[in-house]
Structures are given as structure tokens and as C-alpha cells.
Amino acid sequence: MEIKKVAENTWMIPQTARMKVPSIIYASDKLMNSIKQDNTLQQVSNVACLKGIQRASYAMPDAHQGYLA
């Protein structure tokens, strides 16, 4: 998955053919390294595929992987 740093504490997963909008993640470099260790980025990009989404899928600094059953 391509991840671009677009500003200090702002990252973007560019829109792909499957995604309806890009994903924007707000996180420091340290926090982003932690986020990359689980499925958080996959979840943010999955939200970008949902019907009716507008502009972007956003992940705030407290983003984390959801619970696995």
C-alpha cells in the first residue's frame, strides 16, 4: 500500500481503482510507525471504498485496529 507524507503529521493513501476517495491519516512519525504494525491502514482504505463516502476517509491520531473476533 502506498503511503505519502503530505505535511507534518499528515499522511495520505492515494485513491486506487477500488477506493472512491483517498485516505488521510493524522499522525506523528512515531505514531505512524506504530499504526503500520497492525491493520489500521487497511481499515482506513476499506472505508474509502464505501458507498456514499465524500472527499476522503479520515483517521485521527487515536486510530487503531478494531477488535478481531
Buried (B, 14 or more C-beta within 10 A) or exposed (E): EEBEEEEEBEBBBEBBEEBBBBBBBBBEEEBBEEBEEBEBBEBBBBBBBEEEEEEBBBBEEEBEEEEEE
